[in-house]
Amino acid sequence: MERLKHEIALLEMRREQLRIHLISFRGRHHAEARKVRFVLNAMGARLKALKRFAIATGTIGRSKPTLH
């Protein structure tokens, strides 16, 4: 289960990096911006599924305090 927590943390950090990268594009319709948005959406779906699994298995809880 530690691996699951680690994967969630890594995905959240990578998603934040991509959000910052996306801000750097001036044109909304820039080809690279579209690719980054697509990857962000896929990461969001994966994170949502991993978090649901972690909550269902008791790995993480909604009421537990976190440091971040």
N, C-alpha and C positions, 0 to 999 in steps of 0.2 A: 504494500500500500504506500510505502514511502516513494516508490517509483512513480505512482500515480500523482502524488502531491508534487513531486519534482517536475513531472511533465506539464502539469497545469501551470506551475510557476514559470517554466521556460516559455510556454506558449503565451502567457500573459505579457512577459517581457518582450518577446519578439513582436507581439501585436502592437505594443506601445512604440517600438522602434519603427514599425511600418507606418503607424499613424503620423509620426514625426516626419518620416520620409515623404509621405503623401502631401503634407503641408508645403513641402519645398517646391511642388509643381505649381506653376502659375496658371496654366491653362487647365480647365476642368476636363477637357476632352483629350488631353494628352494621352498617347497610347500607353506609356508607362504607368500613368495614374490609373488607367482602367485596369491594368494588370494588378496593381497594388490593391485596388478596391476589391477585386475578385479574390485575391489571397486573403485579405482581411475578412471578407464574408465567410470564406471556407474555415478560417481559423476560429471565427466566432462560433460557427456551428459545432466545430470539434470541441471547443472549450465548453460549450453548453452541455454537450453530451457527456464529456468527462466529469464535469461538476455534478451533473445529475447522478451519474454512476457512483461517484465518490460519496455523495449524500446518501444514496440508497444503501451503500455498503457500510456506512458509518465511518468512513475514512475522514471525512470532514463534516462539520455540522454548521448549520446556519447560525446557531446561537453561541457557538464557541468564539471567544475573543481571538483576534488575529493581530499580528504585529504590523500589517500593512493596510 
